[in-house]
Amino acid sequence: MFRATVLTLFPEMFPGPLGLSLSGDALARGLWSCEAQNIRAHGLGRHRAVDDTPAGGGAGMVLRADVLAAALDATAAPDDMRPRLLMSPRGAPLTQQRVRALAAGPGAIIVCGRFEGVDERIIAARALEEVSIGDYVLSGGEMAALTLLDACVRLLPGVMGKQESGQDESFENGLLEYPHYTRPREFEGRAIPDVLLSGDHGKIADWRRAEAEKLTRARRPDLLRKS
Ligand code: SAM
């Protein structure tokens, strides 16, 4: 089973939206588990402090390495083989390829940063893999962790209705997905392309491939260069 453990200052954010729809149904069926651990349980002193001012000065606060280490060590036994991820705008951009690899594994331990981020020393000391969900800054790692988990969970065996619904999707073959249509046949003067109503599966596959390539060339030529 894919086991997600999230270290966060806001455990009530989990499973959050992942408790609904496809992922919520999969959670109820025991296809994955989601455990949120409160970092503050390992905070220091009467006020359970988890952060402190940045060394060298500057704005904001930094999550302490000793507090995060205690939280991680209490969560992950030494023989826990799950990857340890730190959600971070500085991390490697999350890709469908990385999502597939994570979904094929035992799950993940995910650290959610807050404030200005985490003390750099925890990253090396606990071999955390920094993962970014995009070139923008969120106020915390929780939404990023939810995004990563959503992308993983839908790929778990038995979660999606039809197995092939994951195969043709954007990014799976280095291409964005082709356009979709459904009823009505005409909408505000715009018709469904004739080929899709022809019943000729070969022609439909060729059209979809050509449309996927055209879209990718126009919007994400970088994907074509990579494949
Ligand atoms: N000072 C940091 C910087 O400039 O790189 C930003 C810190 S951000 C306000 C607080 C936390 O949100 C981060 O530690 C990280 O866990 C999370 N976060 C923000 N943007 C993210 C992104 N694009 N991907 C993943 N996590 C992100």
Boltz pocket constraint, residues with backbone or C-beta under 6 A from the ligand:
constraints:
  - pocket:
      binder: B
      contacts: [[A, 86], [A, 87], [A, 88], [A, 89], [A, 90], [A, 111], [A, 112], [A, 113], [A, 114], [A, 115], [A, 116], [A, 117], [A, 118], [A, 131], [A, 132], [A, 133], [A, 134], [A, 135], [A, 136], [A, 137], [A, 138], [A, 139], [A, 140], [A, 141], [A, 142], [A, 144]]
      max_distance: 6.0
